[in-house]
Amino acid sequence: MLSEDEATLSSYEVSVSIDTSVAPTTVVLSTTHNLTTNTIPVSVDVTFSNVVSDFELSDFIVDNAVVSSLSTSDSKNYKVDVIPLSEGNFSVQVPANVALDVNNNLNEISNSIAFTYDISKPIISNISVDSDATSWWFLVTFNEDVISVDRTDFELKGA
C-alpha cells in the first residue's frame, strides 16, 4: 500500500479462504455396473460432499425407470437401486435443492448416469460363405452388436 502522500510504501499479506458454511453441497453419482445391462436392479452410489438430511427415495429424476430402494451408512454416502420400466435407455439423476446439509445449504444438481437395458438375445440375421484361393469361411451377422463371440461358439454339421 502506498500512503496518501506517496511517501511510505507498506506491504501486507492477506490470506483468503472459502467459508465452508456457504459452499454448495455437490452430488456425484457412480456405478460399478456396466452401462449396458440385462440385470435388475442396477445399483447406483450417491455421494454428497457434506452430510445431508431430508434426502428421500422420491428425490431422484428417473427416465424409463423407478427407484426401488435407498440406503445410507452415514448421511453422506447413499446407495440406490434402480429398475428399468422397459427395454432401452434409462437414466437417474439427483436434482438441485432436494437435500439440506448441516449449514443449511441445498445441494447442486448431480451428474446423470444413463444405462441401456437389453434383455433381448441377439439373433443371427444372416450367414454367408466367403473364400479366397486357399480357404473359405462363414460370415455371421447378428441383429445387434455382440461381444465375446468366436468360432468355438459355432458347430458345423454336414459336408
Residue, then its C-alpha position, 0 to 999 in steps of 0.5 A: m500500500l502506498s500512503e496518501d502522500e506517496a511517501t511510505l510504501s507498506s506491504y501486507e499479506v492477506s490470506v483468503s479462504i472459502d467459508t465452508s458454511v456457504a459452499p454448495t453441497t455437490v452430488v456425484l453419482s457412480t456405478t460399478h455396473n456396466l452401462t449396458t445391462n440385462t440385470i435388475p436392479v442396477s445399483v447406483d452410489v450417491t455421494f454428497s460432499n457434506v452430510v445431508s438430511d431430508f434426502e428421500l427415495s422420491d428425490f431422484i429424476v428417473d427416465n424409463a425407470v423407478v427407484s426401488s430402494l435407498s440406503t445410507s451408512d452415514s448421511k453422506n454416502y447413499k446407495v440406490d437401486v434402480i429398475p428399468l420400466s422397459e427395454g432401452n435407455f434409462s437414466v437417474q439423476v439427483p436434482a438441485n435443492v432436494a437435500l439440506d446439509v448441516n449449514n443449511n445449504l441445498n445441494e447442486i444438481s448431480n451428474s446423470i448416469a444413463f444405462t441401456y437395458d437389453i434383455s433381448k438375445p441377439i439373433i443371427s440375421n444372416i450367414s454367408v460363405d466367403s473364400d479366397a484361393t486357399s480357404w473359405w469361411f462363414l460370415v455371421t451377422f447378428n441383429e445387434d452388436v455382440i461381444s465375446v463371440d468366436r468360432t468355438d461358439f459355432e458347430l458345423k454339421g454336414a459336408 
